[in-house]
Amino acid sequence: MESQNQNLNILDEVNKGATMGMDAISYVSEKVSNDNEFKNVLDTEYNKYKEISQRVNDLYDQYSDKKPHETNAMNKMMTWYGIQMKTMTDDTTSKLSELLMQGTNMGIIEGRRLLNQNQDAASDVKNILNDFVVMQEDSVETLKKYL
């Protein structure tokens, strides 16, 4: 039972991270007006988060009859508000990229911590978690080009 809870916790955390990433990208995308290349990058990144979330949802059924946790309304509002405040005077592509990188780096740290502290998690759960972390690390490398 403990390992099942561990697997559910990991899947919940990955799904929260993925939905938070999708929310942040959606809010940032609204601020991109004249950089189609950056907008395309954001669309691609959004779809990567969406695919991870779908994988979590597909696997979650094996561990629970509930749905995986997502970001709550308060977190969504705080993310939106933070982006609005931090881009009031500077909504350049560089600033938007920086904001996304900061959030993504927090996700990488949390993901690596989960990987290190849950060595005995189910292999399919660890695979999703690892893929999520690697995807975020790749995302940071992509976003660096826009600083």
C-alpha positions as CSV (number, residue, x, y, z in Angstrom):
1,M,0.0,0.0,0.0
2,E,2.9,2.4,0.8
3,S,4.4,2.0,-2.6
4,Q,1.0,2.6,-4.2
5,N,0.7,5.9,-2.3
6,Q,4.3,6.8,-3.3
7,N,3.4,6.2,-7.0
8,L,0.2,8.2,-6.7
9,N,2.1,11.1,-5.0
10,I,4.7,11.1,-7.8
11,L,2.1,11.1,-10.5
12,D,0.2,13.9,-8.7
13,E,3.3,16.0,-8.5
14,V,4.2,15.5,-12.1
15,N,0.6,16.3,-13.2
16,K,0.6,19.5,-11.0
17,G,3.9,20.5,-12.5
18,A,2.6,19.8,-16.1
19,T,-0.6,21.7,-15.6
20,M,1.3,24.6,-14.0
21,G,3.6,24.7,-17.0
22,M,0.6,24.7,-19.4
23,D,-1.0,27.6,-17.4
24,A,2.2,29.6,-17.3
25,I,2.8,29.2,-21.1
26,S,-0.8,30.1,-21.8
27,Y,-0.5,33.3,-19.7
28,V,2.9,34.2,-21.3
29,S,1.6,33.4,-24.8
30,E,-1.0,36.2,-24.4
31,K,1.9,38.7,-24.0
32,V,3.7,37.6,-27.2
33,S,2.6,39.9,-30.0
34,N,5.3,40.2,-32.7
35,D,7.6,37.2,-32.3
36,N,6.1,34.3,-34.2
37,E,9.1,32.1,-33.7
38,F,8.9,32.4,-29.9
39,K,5.1,31.8,-30.1
40,N,5.8,28.6,-32.0
41,V,8.3,27.5,-29.4
42,L,5.7,28.2,-26.7
43,D,3.1,26.1,-28.5
44,T,5.6,23.2,-28.8
45,E,6.5,23.4,-25.1
46,Y,2.8,23.6,-24.2
47,N,2.1,20.4,-26.2
48,K,5.0,18.6,-24.4
49,Y,3.5,19.4,-21.0
50,K,0.1,18.3,-22.3
51,E,1.5,15.0,-23.5
52,I,3.1,14.4,-20.0
53,S,-0.2,15.2,-18.3
54,Q,-2.0,12.8,-20.7
55,R,0.6,10.0,-19.9
56,V,0.0,10.6,-16.1
57,N,-3.8,10.4,-16.6
58,D,-3.4,7.2,-18.6
59,L,-1.3,5.6,-15.9
60,Y,-3.1,6.9,-12.9
61,D,-6.0,4.5,-13.5
62,Q,-3.7,1.6,-12.6
63,Y,-3.2,3.1,-9.1
64,S,-6.5,4.9,-8.3
65,D,-10.1,5.4,-9.4
66,K,-9.7,9.1,-8.8
67,K,-8.2,11.7,-11.1
68,P,-4.7,13.1,-10.7
69,H,-4.3,16.4,-8.8
70,E,-3.9,19.6,-10.9
71,T,-3.1,23.1,-9.9
72,N,-5.8,24.7,-7.9
73,A,-7.6,27.9,-8.7
74,M,-5.5,29.9,-6.2
75,N,-2.2,28.7,-7.7
76,K,-3.5,29.5,-11.2
77,M,-4.4,33.0,-10.1
78,M,-1.1,33.5,-8.4
79,T,0.8,32.4,-11.5
80,W,-1.3,34.7,-13.7
81,Y,-0.9,37.6,-11.3
82,G,2.9,37.1,-11.0
83,I,3.3,37.1,-14.7
84,Q,1.1,40.2,-15.0
85,M,3.1,42.1,-12.4
86,K,6.6,41.0,-13.6
87,T,5.8,42.0,-17.2
88,M,4.1,45.4,-16.5
89,T,7.1,47.4,-17.5
90,D,8.9,44.7,-19.6
91,D,7.1,42.2,-21.7
92,T,10.0,41.5,-24.1
93,T,10.6,38.0,-25.4
94,S,13.7,38.0,-23.2
95,K,11.7,38.8,-20.0
96,L,9.0,36.2,-20.9
97,S,11.7,33.6,-21.5
98,E,13.3,34.4,-18.2
99,L,10.0,34.0,-16.3
100,L,9.3,30.6,-17.9
101,M,12.9,29.5,-17.2
102,Q,12.5,30.4,-13.5
103,G,9.4,28.3,-13.2
104,T,10.8,25.5,-15.2
105,N,13.9,25.4,-13.0
106,M,11.7,25.0,-9.9
107,G,10.1,22.0,-11.6
108,I,13.5,20.5,-12.4
109,I,14.6,20.8,-8.8
110,E,11.4,19.2,-7.5
111,G,11.5,16.5,-10.2
112,R,15.1,15.6,-9.4
113,R,14.3,15.5,-5.7
114,L,11.4,13.1,-6.4
115,L,13.7,10.9,-8.5
116,N,16.4,10.8,-5.8
117,Q,14.0,10.2,-2.9
118,N,11.9,7.5,-4.6
119,Q,14.3,5.0,-6.0
120,D,11.8,2.1,-5.4
121,A,8.9,3.7,-7.2
122,A,7.3,1.7,-10.0
123,S,9.4,1.8,-13.2
124,D,6.5,3.2,-15.3
125,V,6.0,6.0,-12.8
126,K,9.8,6.7,-12.7
127,N,9.9,6.8,-16.5
128,I,7.2,9.5,-16.6
129,L,8.9,11.5,-13.9
130,N,12.3,11.2,-15.6
131,D,10.8,12.1,-19.0
132,F,9.2,15.1,-17.3
133,V,12.5,16.3,-15.8
134,V,14.4,15.8,-19.1
135,M,11.7,17.6,-21.0
136,Q,12.0,20.5,-18.7
137,E,15.8,20.5,-18.9
138,D,15.5,20.6,-22.7
139,S,12.9,23.4,-22.4
140,V,15.4,25.5,-20.4
141,E,18.0,25.0,-23.1
142,T,15.5,26.1,-25.8
143,L,14.4,29.2,-23.8
144,K,18.0,30.3,-23.2
145,K,18.2,31.3,-26.8
146,Y,15.5,34.0,-26.2
147,L,17.2,35.7,-23.2
